[in-house]
Amino acid sequence: MGLEIYDPRQGAQAVRRELRLDQECPPFEACFELIRATIWSLAKPPEAVHIGRILSVALPAWRLLSKQPRGTSEALRAELREALSTLEVAGDLVELAGGYWASATARFVKLPEGAGYLLVGGVPTSALPPLQNPIEYHGPHRHFSGLPSQLNGLLPVEDLFSWARLPQSTLEAWAAELIASLEWQSFMPTSTDAFEFYVPTASSAGTPQFKRWSNAMPRNEHRLLARRVRIYGAREFRMIETSGGRIAKVCDLQGLDVRRLMYALDHSSHNQVRARTCRIGSRAEWHFTSELPRAERRVLAAIGTLSIPDERPYERVWTITRNQDLATRMVQDLGIRIISTAEKN
């Protein structure tokens, strides 16, 4: 972006014009559009660009957009790095080996119940033809009430479940298929790191998942989910089989969303976790004391906002502004016991 800056306010307005953002778009949402535009200008698909160059190019514009003209470069770069990670989770960017990033394929994601579409992928708004349909920015997501006629047929339309990678089968069927596919190996201890074991059967009813881990191996269970902390604090998850009170076989769970497996184990143990929900005007507020699987978080981020209370850092509060029935179904499908509370004003 070649901008001649007279003062920070004029500079921010010039950046917004380049990005085709109106003045009402908050800096938080503008940061995501800046990252998309920066990567697109440096490396159109299928090329990639290094994170160092992305941050260096985006930093001056973000200094203006963020209204922090005197902010430290370190702090501003940290905000840009966080935006990169958020866009990767949303499906707009792809992180490659060696610190390289690329734009993901542009497509629309159809929301159920006629709730509109998401524009997903690394193409920035400024690279699109002028659109009659207004764009509603929601965090890293771009919402359309309908398919823009100028783009209809040019971009593929993806199903919400495919985009979020939500399993189509029930939680019980998903877990059974997973267990059947595991490749077991004889356990050969390679370190002194002790395992913890996930034991919903031995936990009080409704206990949050983070309280269901135990250092003691249960004697009456043959197959268990286990974890241990390795070098530099990394957590390693394994399925284990026991024999005579010792670990006999193990299976690596690398790449698996272990959180979904934890919900499946809760369900099979008839000890589901709980969530509270209440209405706040036209919105629904959900309080979880156990983290949700990645796919469910991806969908909720597109239809709501997340907050973490300072006084309860283990709690996740999702405020759902659209597709509230979809949110309820996803919670129910995880076997979570829903507790409805009185409506707030």
N, C-alpha and C positions, 0 to 999 in steps of 0.2 A: 504494500500500500504506500504510494507516494503522497504524503500529506504535508502541507505547509501549515504549521501550527502557530497560531497567534496567542492563544491562551488555552488552558486546559479545557474550559467549557466548549469553546469552538472546536478544539481538537476532538473531544468526545462526540460532538454532533457530526463531525466529518467522518469519523469511524463508523458511526451508526448509518450514515448515508451509504458508505461503501458496502456495509453488510446488509443493507435494506431492512434495517430495524427501525421501528417507530420509537418515539421518545418514551412511550409507556412501558416498553420492554425493560424489566429490571436488569441491573448489571449481572445478577446471578445467571439469568437465562442468556444474556448477551455473551457471556464468557464461552458458553458452549458453541455458539454460532461463530465466534472468533476462532476457536480451535478448528472447527470444520473448515472454515475458509482458509486458514493458514496452511493446513495440510493439503487441501485441494490445490492451492496455488503453488506449492512446492513439489507435489508429487501426485499427479492425477493417476487414478487406477490404471494398471495394477502396480504402479511404482510405490516405493516406500521412502520415508524420510526419517532421519535420526531425531530422537527426542531433544538432543542439544540444540539442533537447528530450529526445531519447532518453537522451543521456549524462547530462543533469542529473537526470532522474528515476531512472535506474538507479544512479547513483553512490553514494548513501547505503547502499543495500542491498548493492551489491558491496563496499563498504568492510567490511561485516560478514562477508559470505560468504567473502571472500578472506582473512580473518583478518589484515587489515592496517589496524587502526583508526587507525594514525598514518601510513599511507602518504600520499604527496603526491597531491593531486587530479590533477595532470598525469599521473603514472604510472598511476593507476587508470583514468583516461579512455583512455589509450593501450591498456590491456588490453581495455577495452570496445570500442574501435574495431576492434581486431584480431579480437575475437569476432564483430562485425558482418560483417567481410569473410569470415571462415571460414564463417558461416552462409549467406552469399550463394553461396559456392562449393558448399556442400552442397545448395543448392536450397531452403532454408527461407525466405530473404528475397530481396527484389528491390530493387536499388539504382536509383533514378530520378534524373533530372536535378535539379540544384540542391541536392544534399545531402539529398534525401528518400528514405525507406525505407518499404517495405510488406511485409506478410506474403504469402508465396507460397501458392498453393492447396494445401490439405492433401490428401495421398494416401498410399497405401502403395506401396512398391517391393518387388516379389517377388524374393528372392535365389534363385539357381538351386540345384539339388540338395537341395531341402528344407531349406535353411539358414535359413528364416524370412523376416521382412519388416522393412523400414525404414519408420518413420513419418516422412514428409517434409512440409515445409510449416511455415508460421509459427504454427499453432495451438499454444499452450502446453499442457503436460500438465495444468495446473490447470484448463483449460477443457474437458477431456474428461470424460465420465462415469466414475465409479469402474470400474476395469478389473480383471478377474480375472487376466489375463495380466501377469506382471511385466515391467517395462521395464528393459532393460539399456542403460545409457548408455555410449557409446563416442565420446569427443570430442563433436562436434556431432550425432552420430547417435543415434537411438533405435531399438533392436532389439527385435523381438518374435519369440518362437519360433513363433507362429502368429497368424492373424488373430483379434483380440479379437471375441468374439461380439457385444459391445455396439456395435461399429463396423462389423461386417460388413454390407455393402450401403450404408452411409452415405458411405463414402469410396471414390473410385475406386482401382483397383490398376494401377500402371504397371509396365511391363517394365524390367528393369535397364538394358538397352542404350539404351532411350529416355531414361531418367532421366540416365544418364551421357553421353548423346550419342555413344555408341560407333558407329562406322560398321559397317554390316552386311556390307559387301563386303570383299574382301581388300585388303591394303595396296597391291598393284600396281594393282588395279582402281580403288581410290579415287584414286590418284595420276593414273591415265590420265583419269578423269572430270574431275578438277580441272583438269589441263592443257588439256583440250579446252574447258573453260568460260571460260578466261581471256580477257579483253579487252585486247588489246595497243594501245599507243599509241607514237608516235614519241618518242624520248628527246630532251628539251629541257633541258639542264642549267640548274638554277635556283640552284645554290649550289656552293661549292667543296668541300663535304663529300665525302670519298673513300669509295668502296664497298669492302667486303670481300666475298669470294666463298667459297661453301661448296663445297669440293673433296674429297669422299671418295675420288675416283679417284687423287688425288695424295697421300693420307695413308697412313701405315703401317697395317698390318692391325690392326684392333681398337682403333685410336686413339679416345679419347673425342671426342664431337662438338665440344666447345669448342676442341679443338685442330685442327679441320678447316677453320677459316677462314683465308683467305690474302688478303694485300693485292694479290697479283699475279694478274691475270686469265689463266686458262689459255688457251693458243692453240688447243687441239684440241677445245674444247667450245663448242657453238653456243648452248646454253640453260643458264642458271645461276640459282641462288638467290643473291641478294646482300642486303647490309644496310649501313646507314650510321647513324651517330649524329648526331642533329639537336639543336636547341636544348634546353637543360635536360636533356641526357642521354638523351632518348627515342630508342629504336631503331626504324628504319623498314626493313621488309623488302620486297623487290621480286623478281619473276622478271624476268630480262633476256634479250634475244637479242642476239648480237654479230655484227658484220660487219666484216671487215678489222681485227680487233683492237680495235674500238671498240664501245661500247654503241649499238645501233641502235633497239631497242624495249624498253619496260618495261611491267610490269603490277603494279598495286598489290595487296598481299596483306592489306590491313587487315581485321581481323575473322577471319582464318584462323588456325588453330592451326599455326603454322609448324613446330613441333616434329615433328608427324606427317609433314610434307613432308620434313623432314630424314631421318627413318627410311626413307621411301620412296626417297629418293636414295641412301642407304646400301645399300638392298636392290638397287636397279638397278645399283649399282657393284660389287656382290659384295664389299662391305667393311663387314660388319655390326659394330656395337659389341658389347661383351661385358658380361655380368652374372654375378656369383658368387652361388650360393645354397647354404645348408646347413640342416640340421635342428637345432633346439634343443628337445629334448623333443617336445612336440606342436605346436610352432610351426615356421614356416619363415622364414628370414632371407634377404633379398635385398639385394645390394650393387650399386648402379648408379653409374657415373661419368658418365652422361649423363642429363639430366632426361627424364622421361616426358611424353607429351602430356597435355593437361588431362583428357580423358575417362578415361584409365587412372589418373591420380592420384585422380580423384574416386571411382572404384571401390575402389582400394587404401585410401583414407582410411576407407572404410566397413567394410573387413574387416581392417584392420591399423593399425599406427602407424608414423609416420615419425620418424627421428632423423638428425641431421647431425653427424658427428664433429668435434670442435673442431680436431683436428689435420689433418683432411682435409675442408675446407669444400666442396669440389667433389663430395663423395660423398653419396649418398642411401641410407640404410639403412631398408628397409621390413621390419617384423616382422609376418608374416601369421598371424592367430590363427584364421581360419575361411576356408572356400572356397579352400583352397590350390590346388586344381586349376584354379579360375578364374583365379587370379593367374598360374599357369604358362602357361595358354593365351593370356592377353593379352600376356605377354612374348614368347611364340613368334610370335604374330601380327604383332608389330612387327619380326620378323626378327632379334631379339637372339640372339646366340650364348650359350647358357647353359653355365656351368662349375660343376659340382657339386663341393663340397668336403666334407671329413669332418664327421661330426656332432659338434656341441658338447655337452658335458654341461651 
